[in-house]
Amino acid sequence: MGSTLILAMITGLSVANLYYVQSLLPLIASQLHLHAGEVFLIPTAIQIGLALALLLLLPIGDSRERRQMLILSALGMGVASAAIGLLPSFPLLLLAFFLLGLTALVPYLLPAYVSALVPDAIRGRTLGVILSGQFTGLLLSRSVSGLVGQYLGWRTIFLFSAVVMVGVACWIRSQLPREQNVKPIAYLALQASQLGLLRRYSGLRQACLSQGLQFGTFMALWSGLALHLAEPPWRLNSAWIGAFGLVGIISIVAAPHIGRLVDQFGAHRLVVAATLLSLLGVTLLFCFPHSLLAIAGGLILLDLGVQGSYVANQTRVFSLDPAARSRLGCLLFFSAYLGAAIASSLVAVFWTHWHWSGLTLFGAILVLLALLSQFGGPRSRPAASSS
């Protein structure tokens, strides 16, 4: 198999496509003469496309060769990014952003694909490295796109990404091995079996609930951070606000080490420990809202906690049933996405009434619920196989 570090880089470059636009919305609105309600349709279109991809397409990985799906996904993202960089009208751009979300399966297919190829003893470590790439793309995409958009135009980053994703597809085709003994399963049977997986494995239910709540906290607080830092006494501009994404470098570097701890101490213990880190981080953000140092420290702890639980939960979930890894990943990833979408939709409510203090209190409640979800109920036992 190709280098794990290259796979981490591919994951980061792929997931970044979903978040480049967040720093570019003011530039897009200005160039296309859009009002706020119109320009916010762009991230909505991406989210709808991604939700449909996770629900309708990702489970197919259990009945088709994942390497081929990875190639098609990378090519699809390249075509969609090129369309975003070239199409002139807003309705066509919305369709291109929707297609970008719909084809963005590379970061979600890779963990299941890699889990099938590595021994159980190093699965956590390997997933930790790959997920460090995912968080790198998520955290740094806003900073990179903001700088590129300011100096080279907002379309430039998507044209660059189009070339990169075609290169990714070529690398996957030439370097990654085909999966063997793939068992075809009817599409409707694949979809129907997901409820059975949720009923069968309490560890899967715990992982989905934990990740949905924690990732919801992560997205809500990062969304509100820009508003908080733009207020007095700082009044930071978009470039400085985007630079706060650099605090995530610490959690990115820590991810492979977290994976080793998962292999050593077990996924459930690491989820609990990581959730406690998230809770400590949100507590810092709530208690010291006017200290940039405390805000940076709180964000670091939150990033460590969310990423640590993500590594541990993926390791736990992918060990449950080797024949159902894409479906298990679908349930985990969609839970994280759903938590982020719901929490993000509530940001405006908490910010309007209580500003940063209300938003951080909301985050603390979500993390506490995530922690409580890890206690009680029988532990799931891995299965040999399932269709």
C-alpha positions, 0 to 999 in steps of 0.5 A: 500500500502507498505511504500513509502520509500520502494518504493523509495528504490526499484526505486533507486536500479532499476534505479542504474542498468542502471548506474553502468557500467559508472564507470566500463568501464575502468575495463571492457575494461582492463579485456576483452582487448577491445578498446574504440570503443568497450567498449562504445558499452555497454552503447549504448546497455543499451540505445537501450534496454531502449528506446525500453522498453519505447516505446514498453512496458511501454504503456502496463501498461494502459491495463494490471495489473501494479503490475504483470508487475512490478514483471516481470520487476524486475525478468527480471533485476535480470536475466540480471544482473546475466548474466552480472556477469557470461557470459565470452564473449563480444558478450554475455555480450552486449546482456545481457546489452541490456536485462538489458535496455529492462527489466528496467521498474520498475522505470517507471511503479511505478509512474503511479501505485502509482498515481492511488492509492493515492489521488490527494491532496498528489500525488506530495508529494508521487511522490517526495519521490519516485523520490528521490529514482530514483535520489539517484540511478542515482547519487550514482550508479557511486560512489558505482560501482566504489568502488566495482569494484576497490576492488571486481571486476567489475562483483560483483556489478551485481551479488549483484544486481541480488539477490537484484532484485529477492528480489524486485520482491518477495516484490512487489508480497507480499506487493503491492495490485493488481489494480482493473478494468483494461480495456484491450486495443488492443496494436496497439490502445494503441500505436496509441493513444499516438499521440492523447494525445500529440495533446490533452494536451498542458501541456503534450507537455510542460512537455515533452519538458521541461524535455527533455531539462533539463535532456539533460543538466543534463546528458551532464554536468555530462558526461563532469564533469569527463573530466573537473575534470581530467584536471589541476589543479586538475587531480582527479582520478576516485574515487574522481570524482565519489565522486562528485555524493554525492552533489546530496544528497541535492536534494534527501533530498529536493524531498519530500518537492518539492512534497509538494510545487507542491501540494500547489502551482501547478505543472506549477509554480514549473516547472518554479521555478525549471527551474530557479534554473537549469539556476542559477546552469549552470550559476555558472558552466560557470562563475567559472570553476576553483572553486571546491566550485562553481562547487559543488554549481552549481551542487547542484542547477542543481540537485535541478532544474532538480529533482524539474521539474521532480516531478512537470512534473510527477504530472502534467502529471499523473493528465491529464487522469487517464486511460492513465497514462502509456502512459502519462508516456511513453511520458514524460520518453521517452522525457527525455531519448531522450533529454539525448541521443541527448545531450550526443551525442553532448558532444564530439563536444562541448568538442573538440572545446570549453571544459568546457566553451562550454559545460556549454554554451550549457547547459545554452541554453538548460535550457533557451529553457526549461524555454521558453517552459513553457510560451504561449499556453492554459493550459491543463485541466485534463480529466475524462478518456480516452482509 
